Amino acid sequence: MKKMDLEKVVKAIELDAGMPLPDLQQALQEAQAGMGRVTTPEQILVRQARSRTGLSQQAFAERISTPVATLRDWEQGRFTPPGGVLCLLRLIFKHPELTQELGAA
């Protein structure tokens, strides 16, 4: 795939995700070259949403009522979060302060 085509793919995926995914282009380049692990947009979203909150895996998992082992599986790409969780993660990515409300609920 040419660089121009890759940029179009990145833009299409980000448009579909509804947010910028800064590590996506690198992940796609690595996948194309057959290097290392393949990183999915969902995996990037999980990592970025948690990162934006500043919470540890344990604390973030508790806030979203998910076992920490499941969160690790999502972050490492072993499993993909279900659709409802992806929606929640998109909201947390855009509004990290929501996790404070989740902790109080």
Buried (B, 14 or more C-beta within 10 A) or exposed (E): EEEEEBEEBBEEBBEEBEBEBEBBBEBBBBBEEEEEEEBBBBBBBBBBBBEBBEBEEEBBBBBBEBEBEBBBBBBEBEEBBEEEBBEBBBEBBEEBEBBEEBEEE
